[in-house]
């Protein structure tokens, strides 16, 4: 998946990425790319209903997070 939008408001981060309809995706994050190779997953996987999928991270702010989107196998 290719991220297309990362937007912030005062309390949340919203991620949107190119998707394949019907496929499931998991958004993962970590605070430091130089740290351990362990990523944390946001609660609730996303099943794409169109060409773009979206996930809101209500715990993103304050602070810094790096994200990745993983397409899950059936």
Phi and psi in radians as a Rosetta constraint file:
Dihedral C 1 N 2 CA 2 C 2 CIRCULARHARMONIC -1.880 0.35
Dihedral N 2 CA 2 C 2 N 3 CIRCULARHARMONIC 2.084 0.35
Dihedral C 2 N 3 CA 3 C 3 CIRCULARHARMONIC -1.083 0.35
Dihedral N 3 CA 3 C 3 N 4 CIRCULARHARMONIC 2.414 0.35
Dihedral C 3 N 4 CA 4 C 4 CIRCULARHARMONIC -2.044 0.35
Dihedral N 4 CA 4 C 4 N 5 CIRCULARHARMONIC -0.477 0.35
Dihedral C 4 N 5 CA 5 C 5 CIRCULARHARMONIC -2.553 0.35
Dihedral N 5 CA 5 C 5 N 6 CIRCULARHARMONIC 2.351 0.35
Dihedral C 5 N 6 CA 6 C 6 CIRCULARHARMONIC -2.306 0.35
Dihedral N 6 CA 6 C 6 N 7 CIRCULARHARMONIC 1.953 0.35
Dihedral C 6 N 7 CA 7 C 7 CIRCULARHARMONIC -2.169 0.35
Dihedral N 7 CA 7 C 7 N 8 CIRCULARHARMONIC 2.684 0.35
Dihedral C 7 N 8 CA 8 C 8 CIRCULARHARMONIC -2.217 0.35
Dihedral N 8 CA 8 C 8 N 9 CIRCULARHARMONIC 2.531 0.35
Dihedral C 8 N 9 CA 9 C 9 CIRCULARHARMONIC -2.133 0.35
Dihedral N 9 CA 9 C 9 N 10 CIRCULARHARMONIC -3.057 0.35
Dihedral C 9 N 10 CA 10 C 10 CIRCULARHARMONIC -1.058 0.35
Dihedral N 10 CA 10 C 10 N 11 CIRCULARHARMONIC -0.342 0.35
Dihedral C 10 N 11 CA 11 C 11 CIRCULARHARMONIC -2.162 0.35
Dihedral N 11 CA 11 C 11 N 12 CIRCULARHARMONIC -0.252 0.35
Dihedral C 11 N 12 CA 12 C 12 CIRCULARHARMONIC -2.478 0.35
Dihedral N 12 CA 12 C 12 N 13 CIRCULARHARMONIC 2.836 0.35
Dihedral C 12 N 13 CA 13 C 13 CIRCULARHARMONIC -2.028 0.35
Dihedral N 13 CA 13 C 13 N 14 CIRCULARHARMONIC 2.423 0.35
Dihedral C 13 N 14 CA 14 C 14 CIRCULARHARMONIC -2.056 0.35
Dihedral N 14 CA 14 C 14 N 15 CIRCULARHARMONIC 2.184 0.35
Dihedral C 14 N 15 CA 15 C 15 CIRCULARHARMONIC -1.915 0.35
Dihedral N 15 CA 15 C 15 N 16 CIRCULARHARMONIC 2.385 0.35
Dihedral C 15 N 16 CA 16 C 16 CIRCULARHARMONIC -2.292 0.35
Dihedral N 16 CA 16 C 16 N 17 CIRCULARHARMONIC 2.486 0.35
Dihedral C 16 N 17 CA 17 C 17 CIRCULARHARMONIC -2.567 0.35
Dihedral N 17 CA 17 C 17 N 18 CIRCULARHARMONIC 2.796 0.35
Dihedral C 17 N 18 CA 18 C 18 CIRCULARHARMONIC -1.170 0.35
Dihedral N 18 CA 18 C 18 N 19 CIRCULARHARMONIC 2.463 0.35
Dihedral C 18 N 19 CA 19 C 19 CIRCULARHARMONIC -2.481 0.35
Dihedral N 19 CA 19 C 19 N 20 CIRCULARHARMONIC 2.900 0.35
Dihedral C 19 N 20 CA 20 C 20 CIRCULARHARMONIC -1.892 0.35
Dihedral N 20 CA 20 C 20 N 21 CIRCULARHARMONIC 2.110 0.35
Dihedral C 20 N 21 CA 21 C 21 CIRCULARHARMONIC -0.928 0.35
Dihedral N 21 CA 21 C 21 N 22 CIRCULARHARMONIC 2.361 0.35
Dihedral C 21 N 22 CA 22 C 22 CIRCULARHARMONIC 1.553 0.35
Dihedral N 22 CA 22 C 22 N 23 CIRCULARHARMONIC -0.243 0.35
Dihedral C 22 N 23 CA 23 C 23 CIRCULARHARMONIC -1.476 0.35
Dihedral N 23 CA 23 C 23 N 24 CIRCULARHARMONIC 2.635 0.35
Dihedral C 23 N 24 CA 24 C 24 CIRCULARHARMONIC -1.756 0.35
Dihedral N 24 CA 24 C 24 N 25 CIRCULARHARMONIC 2.493 0.35
Dihedral C 24 N 25 CA 25 C 25 CIRCULARHARMONIC -2.286 0.35
Dihedral N 25 CA 25 C 25 N 26 CIRCULARHARMONIC 2.611 0.35
Dihedral C 25 N 26 CA 26 C 26 CIRCULARHARMONIC -2.159 0.35
Dihedral N 26 CA 26 C 26 N 27 CIRCULARHARMONIC 2.290 0.35
Dihedral C 26 N 27 CA 27 C 27 CIRCULARHARMONIC -1.707 0.35
Dihedral N 27 CA 27 C 27 N 28 CIRCULARHARMONIC 2.241 0.35
Dihedral C 27 N 28 CA 28 C 28 CIRCULARHARMONIC -2.130 0.35
Dihedral N 28 CA 28 C 28 N 29 CIRCULARHARMONIC 2.759 0.35
Dihedral C 28 N 29 CA 29 C 29 CIRCULARHARMONIC -2.577 0.35
Dihedral N 29 CA 29 C 29 N 30 CIRCULARHARMONIC 2.822 0.35
Dihedral C 29 N 30 CA 30 C 30 CIRCULARHARMONIC -2.699 0.35
Dihedral N 30 CA 30 C 30 N 31 CIRCULARHARMONIC 2.743 0.35
Dihedral C 30 N 31 CA 31 C 31 CIRCULARHARMONIC -1.502 0.35
Dihedral N 31 CA 31 C 31 N 32 CIRCULARHARMONIC -0.365 0.35
Dihedral C 31 N 32 CA 32 C 32 CIRCULARHARMONIC -2.502 0.35
Dihedral N 32 CA 32 C 32 N 33 CIRCULARHARMONIC 2.093 0.35
Dihedral C 32 N 33 CA 33 C 33 CIRCULARHARMONIC -1.249 0.35
Dihedral N 33 CA 33 C 33 N 34 CIRCULARHARMONIC -0.340 0.35
Dihedral C 33 N 34 CA 34 C 34 CIRCULARHARMONIC -1.507 0.35
Dihedral N 34 CA 34 C 34 N 35 CIRCULARHARMONIC -0.097 0.35
Dihedral C 34 N 35 CA 35 C 35 CIRCULARHARMONIC -1.445 0.35
Dihedral N 35 CA 35 C 35 N 36 CIRCULARHARMONIC -2.794 0.35
Dihedral C 35 N 36 CA 36 C 36 CIRCULARHARMONIC -1.008 0.35
Dihedral N 36 CA 36 C 36 N 37 CIRCULARHARMONIC 2.778 0.35
Dihedral C 36 N 37 CA 37 C 37 CIRCULARHARMONIC -1.359 0.35
Dihedral N 37 CA 37 C 37 N 38 CIRCULARHARMONIC 0.162 0.35
Dihedral C 37 N 38 CA 38 C 38 CIRCULARHARMONIC -1.515 0.35
Dihedral N 38 CA 38 C 38 N 39 CIRCULARHARMONIC 2.227 0.35
Dihedral C 38 N 39 CA 39 C 39 CIRCULARHARMONIC -1.872 0.35
Dihedral N 39 CA 39 C 39 N 40 CIRCULARHARMONIC 2.538 0.35
Dihedral C 39 N 40 CA 40 C 40 CIRCULARHARMONIC -1.684 0.35
Dihedral N 40 CA 40 C 40 N 41 CIRCULARHARMONIC 2.574 0.35
Dihedral C 40 N 41 CA 41 C 41 CIRCULARHARMONIC -1.794 0.35
Dihedral N 41 CA 41 C 41 N 42 CIRCULARHARMONIC 2.401 0.35
Dihedral C 41 N 42 CA 42 C 42 CIRCULARHARMONIC -1.211 0.35
Dihedral N 42 CA 42 C 42 N 43 CIRCULARHARMONIC 2.561 0.35
Dihedral C 42 N 43 CA 43 C 43 CIRCULARHARMONIC -1.162 0.35
Dihedral N 43 CA 43 C 43 N 44 CIRCULARHARMONIC 2.381 0.35
Dihedral C 43 N 44 CA 44 C 44 CIRCULARHARMONIC 1.466 0.35
Dihedral N 44 CA 44 C 44 N 45 CIRCULARHARMONIC 1.909 0.35
Dihedral C 44 N 45 CA 45 C 45 CIRCULARHARMONIC -1.269 0.35
Dihedral N 45 CA 45 C 45 N 46 CIRCULARHARMONIC 2.806 0.35
Dihedral C 45 N 46 CA 46 C 46 CIRCULARHARMONIC -1.962 0.35
Dihedral N 46 CA 46 C 46 N 47 CIRCULARHARMONIC 2.224 0.35
Dihedral C 46 N 47 CA 47 C 47 CIRCULARHARMONIC -1.764 0.35
Dihedral N 47 CA 47 C 47 N 48 CIRCULARHARMONIC 2.089 0.35
Dihedral C 47 N 48 CA 48 C 48 CIRCULARHARMONIC -1.221 0.35
Dihedral N 48 CA 48 C 48 N 49 CIRCULARHARMONIC 2.347 0.35
Dihedral C 48 N 49 CA 49 C 49 CIRCULARHARMONIC -1.859 0.35
Dihedral N 49 CA 49 C 49 N 50 CIRCULARHARMONIC -0.062 0.35
Dihedral C 49 N 50 CA 50 C 50 CIRCULARHARMONIC -2.720 0.35
Dihedral N 50 CA 50 C 50 N 51 CIRCULARHARMONIC -2.801 0.35
Dihedral C 50 N 51 CA 51 C 51 CIRCULARHARMONIC -1.362 0.35
Dihedral N 51 CA 51 C 51 N 52 CIRCULARHARMONIC -0.181 0.35
Dihedral C 51 N 52 CA 52 C 52 CIRCULARHARMONIC -2.291 0.35
Dihedral N 52 CA 52 C 52 N 53 CIRCULARHARMONIC 2.353 0.35
Dihedral C 52 N 53 CA 53 C 53 CIRCULARHARMONIC -2.038 0.35
Dihedral N 53 CA 53 C 53 N 54 CIRCULARHARMONIC 2.710 0.35
Dihedral C 53 N 54 CA 54 C 54 CIRCULARHARMONIC -2.405 0.35
Dihedral N 54 CA 54 C 54 N 55 CIRCULARHARMONIC 2.512 0.35
Dihedral C 54 N 55 CA 55 C 55 CIRCULARHARMONIC -2.445 0.35
Dihedral N 55 CA 55 C 55 N 56 CIRCULARHARMONIC 2.395 0.35
Dihedral C 55 N 56 CA 56 C 56 CIRCULARHARMONIC -1.791 0.35
Dihedral N 56 CA 56 C 56 N 57 CIRCULARHARMONIC 2.325 0.35
Dihedral C 56 N 57 CA 57 C 57 CIRCULARHARMONIC -1.887 0.35
Dihedral N 57 CA 57 C 57 N 58 CIRCULARHARMONIC 1.755 0.35
Dihedral C 57 N 58 CA 58 C 58 CIRCULARHARMONIC -1.297 0.35
Dihedral N 58 CA 58 C 58 N 59 CIRCULARHARMONIC -0.202 0.35
Dihedral C 58 N 59 CA 59 C 59 CIRCULARHARMONIC -1.795 0.35
Dihedral N 59 CA 59 C 59 N 60 CIRCULARHARMONIC 0.225 0.35
Dihedral C 59 N 60 CA 60 C 60 CIRCULARHARMONIC -1.234 0.35
Dihedral N 60 CA 60 C 60 N 61 CIRCULARHARMONIC -0.595 0.35
Dihedral C 60 N 61 CA 61 C 61 CIRCULARHARMONIC -1.998 0.35
Dihedral N 61 CA 61 C 61 N 62 CIRCULARHARMONIC 2.534 0.35
Dihedral C 61 N 62 CA 62 C 62 CIRCULARHARMONIC -1.409 0.35
Dihedral N 62 CA 62 C 62 N 63 CIRCULARHARMONIC 2.848 0.35
Dihedral C 62 N 63 CA 63 C 63 CIRCULARHARMONIC 2.098 0.35
Dihedral N 63 CA 63 C 63 N 64 CIRCULARHARMONIC -2.993 0.35
Dihedral C 63 N 64 CA 64 C 64 CIRCULARHARMONIC -2.141 0.35
Dihedral N 64 CA 64 C 64 N 65 CIRCULARHARMONIC 2.402 0.35
Dihedral C 64 N 65 CA 65 C 65 CIRCULARHARMONIC -2.412 0.35
Dihedral N 65 CA 65 C 65 N 66 CIRCULARHARMONIC 2.528 0.35
Dihedral C 65 N 66 CA 66 C 66 CIRCULARHARMONIC -1.878 0.35
Dihedral N 66 CA 66 C 66 N 67 CIRCULARHARMONIC 2.452 0.35
Dihedral C 66 N 67 CA 67 C 67 CIRCULARHARMONIC -2.104 0.35
Dihedral N 67 CA 67 C 67 N 68 CIRCULARHARMONIC 2.688 0.35
Dihedral C 67 N 68 CA 68 C 68 CIRCULARHARMONIC -2.481 0.35
Dihedral N 68 CA 68 C 68 N 69 CIRCULARHARMONIC 2.654 0.35
Dihedral C 68 N 69 CA 69 C 69 CIRCULARHARMONIC -2.041 0.35
Dihedral N 69 CA 69 C 69 N 70 CIRCULARHARMONIC 2.229 0.35
Dihedral C 69 N 70 CA 70 C 70 CIRCULARHARMONIC -2.015 0.35
Dihedral N 70 CA 70 C 70 N 71 CIRCULARHARMONIC 2.222 0.35
Dihedral C 70 N 71 CA 71 C 71 CIRCULARHARMONIC -1.464 0.35
Dihedral N 71 CA 71 C 71 N 72 CIRCULARHARMONIC 2.259 0.35
Dihedral C 71 N 72 CA 72 C 72 CIRCULARHARMONIC -1.586 0.35
Dihedral N 72 CA 72 C 72 N 73 CIRCULARHARMONIC 2.544 0.35
Dihedral C 72 N 73 CA 73 C 73 CIRCULARHARMONIC -1.328 0.35
Dihedral N 73 CA 73 C 73 N 74 CIRCULARHARMONIC 2.647 0.35
